[in-house]
Amino acid sequence: MQHAPVLQFGARHQLFGECGVVRHWGRIGASGQTRTDWYREAPEAETALQALLRVKRRRGYVS
């Protein structure tokens, strides 16, 4: 039986003002993997998140 892939995105803020773009992926039923890319400013993180979402949508992922 195959398990469907899971891909989630989000934003995260740190105490000292850094903002992160969080990606979580894996298979349903598994713990998966997480990656956070940190940016100094919130607009940078938002731009990176939007670019990542555009690329994933082009590849067939749905939000």
Buried (B, 14 or more C-beta within 10 A) or exposed (E): EEEEEEBEBEBEEEEEEBBBBBBBEBEEEEEBEEEEBEBEEEEBBBEBBEEBBEEBEEEEEEE
